[in-house]
Every structure is written in C-alpha cells, then in structure tokens.
Amino acid sequence: MNILVINCGSSSLKFQLINAESEEVLAKGLCERIGIDGRLTYQPAGGEKEISEKAMPTHTEAIQFVIDALTNEKTGVVKSLSEIGAVGHRIVHGGEKFASSVVITEEVKKAVEECNDLAPLHNPANLIGVEACEKLMPGTPMVAVFDTAFHQTMPEKAYMYGLPYEYYEKYKVRRYGFHGTSHSYVSKKAAEVMEKAYDEVKTIVCHLGNGASVSAVLNGKSVDTSMGLTPLEGLVMGTRSGDIDPAIMEFIAQKENLDIEGIMNVLNKKSGVFGLSGGISSDFRDLTGAMAEGDKKAKIALEVFAYRVAKYIGAYAAAMNGVDDIVFTAGIGENVSYVREQVCSYLGYLGVELDPDANEKFRGEQGEITKPGCKVRVFVIPTNEELAIARETLALVK
Ligand code: ADP
C-alpha cells in the first residue's frame, strides 16, 4: 500500500509518498508560501527536482497540486488517486487524550481541536491539512500520528510541575514533550542495532535539530523528556532559550519595556545559540565556521549548547538508575561531530569512551561512535519521522 505522509504547517506542507511494504520513498516535496502566493517543490525517486510557482490561496489548492504532481503522466509515480491507500498526518499536540496514533474520525478531529490551546501555532494548521485531504480524497483512510503520544507513558512525578495543582486540573498544565515519533523510532532502532530486546534497555535519545529535546526511554517507554507544556523548555536550541530562571522574564520585561508577547518572542525567536552568538546564526554550520575563525561568542554558544545536553544526559541516567546507550539524531546530532565530541567529553564517569575517528566518520549515516566494548554505547542514528508515520498508518489501516 502507498501511504501519503503529510506534515502541515500554517503556510507550508511537506509530503512524502511511501510504499509501506518496501518502505521506499516514491516521491517527496514541499508546498511553501500557502496563503501568500505558492511554490511547489516536487521530486520523484531517481528523478529531477521540479520547482514551480502555483497559486495556493489555501491548503486545499496545495494538496490538489501535490495529487496532480504524484499522478502526472510524465513525472508522477502513481496512475491515479486509487493507488494511495491511506494518508498519515503529523499532529503536534494530542494532549492527554492520545497516547498512540488513531484513525481520524469526526470525534478525533474534535479532540485534536480541543488541544489547540496547547499548540496554537501547530494544531490548527495540522487540522487544516486533514480537512483539505478529506475534501480531495474522500473515502481514503486518514491516520493522526502525534508528536506528544510517545511521551504519554511518563509518570506523574516526571510530568507535574511545581505549580498549584489546580492549574493541572483546570488547564492541564503539565509536561507533554515533543518529537515523540523521532524518539520512539531511533530508540527502537538502537535496540535493534545492539541486538537487545526493546523492553530491556535504558536509552537516552538526543534529538538535536533546530528544535531539540532529550528523552529517557526505559524498557521501550518514555519516562522523561526535556520539552514541556510547549517546545520552549529544556535544551538551548536554534533560537529558543530552553530552561531559564522564570524570574528573568519579569526582569527583562521591565528593563526592555516588553509585554508578555514581546518576552515570548525573545525566548522563542531571538535566544538559543542564535542569541548567545550575538546573532551570528542558528545554523551550526555557520557557528562552527565562526568558531574556527576565532569568534568567541560562537564558541560560547556551542559550549553552552553541549553542556546543557550533557547535563540532561546525567539527569536521565539518574532517572533510569543507569543507561545502556545514548543516541544522537536530527540535523545537529547526525552531522555535527564537534557537538557530539563536546557532549561525550562530560560522560567519562558513565563509561563513555568516544572513538574520535568513528565520530568524524559518521555524518548523516548510522554508526557507533564509542570504542568497542564500552559500558555505555553511543550511536548516531538518522531519524526518519515520515517512515515512522507511514508505519503507524499502515498498522492502523491494514
Ligand atoms: P528541524 O527539523 O528542527 O528544523 P533539523 O533536524 O533539520 O531541524 O536540523 C536543522 C539543523 O541541523 C540546522 O539548523 C543545522 O544547524 C544543523 N545541520 C543540518 N545539516 C547539517 C550539516 N550537514 N552540517 C552541520 N549542521 C547541520
């Protein structure tokens, strides 16, 4: 069965068509600037990338262009819509309602809508994608795969904040965690690589992309993760601050004459390694480049980033009373050997001994970067959220 995987944002839509049996990507692409003008990037497997400007006033037109591209006589990869058996949608926030993926029904859509408050930038856009697909592909089963679902196994002691209990009761203020599809996919893969049963390992996953989070996966279940009610908590990220003293908000608000919206904008968009580096960049290629040229702020930004990751690893080793393996994934985790080396330099006490050659070698590909026989093994494992969504979708519609 071919499965269309959709990741819908407010003005963009990423897609992949995946043969769920062979797990081959038949085509992939991206619609951008939806509601502004519109641009479609489409690439069939083994074919040329095509970029075309197309009017996309809404997501419905965008999905129609995706379907047209996939079924195009010359460059398409299927003959008709009937060859698309199901659609898997990435949904960011499932609140406490969804601990696993589900087939989308009217009730599911309503329940997702009820989580809009918790992810106002993402969930409404995700739902627009669902509705556009329903309109153009009536009768095709749709599945919702939630970023938060994998972390629903966290115990209360991990997800409750030290706040008045009534905020949890009234507003469901608690830790949810994100990137769940990725944490689940790479932790499972690491167990496979180690030839161990997934429900018998203690794994710490470092998903280090533009957004970044760490998770503690004990016997196949997430027991803690660094992102919280929103993706702002935890690690220092591309432009997000991660953990700070909450009193800084009032202090800076007064000094800089900012309201809550202004402060949130600073914490989400102007902080992280971007802010720390004095605005050089949020991209680690630029930061390592600037550091190599002697830029002090770029160096500090990278040091703070790695130190925070190492502290979370220490915390999660404590939470699980040990750790068998640590996995680096996503853009930075898969590619930036300098960050991995820095992080591992704090982990000798756990029994991590980095193999510098292996660490340099593995970029964007799977490999082990600790020396043979290490007590705690460290892996680079490329994440593949689209494939994970296709697998979940297949399992539910089969
Ligand atoms: P997201 O999905 O959160 O946008 P990614 O997982 O794609 O993030 O990671 C994006 C980040 O990864 C970039 O900002 C960049 O810092 C880093 N990155 C990606 N590829 C490379 C590379 N080849 N070399 C160095 N850094 C990279």
Residues whose N, C-alpha, C, O or C-beta is under 5 A from the ligand:
A	BS01	ADP	L208 G209 N210 G211 S282 D283 F284 R285 A330 G331 I332 N335 V336
